[in-house]
Amino acid sequence: MAQLEGYYFSAALSCTFLVSCLLFSAFSRALREPYMDEIFHLPQAQRYCEGRFSLSQWDPMITTLPGLYLVSVGVVKPASWLLGWSEHVICSIGVLRFVNLLFSVGNFYLLYLLFRKVQPRNKDLGLAWILWFHVSSDQHHLGGLLCRTPHCTEVQ
């Protein structure tokens, strides 16, 4: 049974990504305009995507650090070079929302690792999974916390 765990996890991760993509697609079709806190985050992410990093361009309504925007640029700019997409496409609301979908799949993996560490005998992956498909720093911050959590769970 233990040798099948990798296959089970791969299947769970693939299903999570597939369902996330389907929900992302439905969400993006239904909400073509900025939603909730996207009214602040989306224009800021688009400025960073266009290469405008000046402090004078910073929206004072945003209270988080620019990590999400910098990571978004680090993901979408190489993709634009590889795929030959224009800046208009690569800095669009859909592509920037997709970066958060990638974070959510990464967080699934980090939660899996944490779950295995906290309950090594119980192999069930009983996760409460929250899907966020708008441009926000929630997935980015959750990923940062999950990366730091294993250090906190070490038994001294």
N, C-alpha and C positions, 0 to 999 in steps of 0.2 A: 504493500500500500504506500510506503514511504517513497518508492521510486516514481509513483504516479503523481506525487504532489506537484512537481514541475509542470506536468501536463495540465493538471487541474488549474494551476495558477495561470498558465498561458491561455487556457480556454476562458477563464474568468476575466482576465485582462482584455482579451480580444472581444468578448461579449460586452464588457464595460465600454470599450472604445466604440464598438458598433452602435450600441444604444445611445451613447453620448453624441455620436455624430448625427444620428437620426433626430434626437431631441434638439440638438444644436441647429439643424436644418429647419425644423419646424419653428423654433424660437426666432431664428433670424428672418424667416419669411413673415412671421406675424409682427415682429417689431423691427421695422426698417429704420426707425429714428432712434436716437439715444434714449435709453430707458434708465430710470432711477438715477444713480450716481454717475452714469455714463455721460450725463450732460457736462460734468467736470472732467472726468477721466479721458473720454474719447478725444476732445480737442487737444488735450495735453499730449496724449499718446501720438496723435497725428502730427503735432509740431515736432516731437522727437523723431518720428518716422521720417519727416522731411529734412531732418538734420538741424533743426533750430533748437539748440540746447541752452540758449541764453537765459540768465536769471530774469531778465526783463520780460521773457515770454512765459514765466511761471504763473499759473493761476493761483491767487492767494486763498481761494476757497478749498484747495486741496491740502490736506493736513498730513499726508503720507509722504515718505521718501520716494524718489523717482525710480526705484528698482524695477517696478513693473514696466515702465516705459523703456528703460535701458535694455531689459531682457527682451521686450517686444522687438526693439530695433535689432538686437542680436539674432533674433529668430527670423524676422521677416526680410531684412535686407539681404542676407545670403540667399534666402529662397527666391527673392526677386532677381538676383543675378543668375541663379541656376535656371530658373524657369523663364526668364526674359520678360517678366511682368512689369508693367509701368508703375510709377510711383502712385498714381491715382488708384490702381487696383490694390497694390500691396499695403497702402495706408488706409484702406477702406474699413468700414465698421465691421464687415464680415470677417476679414482676415485678422483684424486685431482681436475680435471676439474669439477666433479660433485659437489664438495663443493661450487663452484661459482654458480652453478645452484640453490643450496639451498639458497644461499645469494640472488639471484635474486627473488625467490619466497617470501622470507622474506621482500625484498624491495617493492614488490607489495603490501603487507599488510601495510607496513609503509606509502607508498604513498596514499593508501586508507584512512588511519587514518588522514593523513595530509589534503587530499582533503576534507574530511568531516568536519574538523575543520575550514578550510579556507572558504568553501562554504557550510554551514550547510543546506541551503534550497534547493540547487541543488544536487540531489542524483545521478545524472549520473556520472559514473566513466570514465571520458574522460582522460585516461592516455596515454602519449607517452611512450611506453614500449621498453626499449633497452635490448636485450638479449646478454649477454657476456658469452661464454662457454669456455674460455681459462683461464689458471692459471694466474691471474692478480689481483691486489689489487683494481680494479675499483669497483666491487660490494661491497667489504668489506668497502671501504671508503664511498660509497654512503649510505650504511646502517648506518654507524656512523653519517653521516650528517643528515639523516632522523630521527634518534633517538634524535638528539639535536634540530631539527627544531621546534617541538611544543613549546619549551621554548621561542623561538624567536617570535612566533606568538601570544603570550599571550597579551591581551589588558590590559594596566595598568589603 
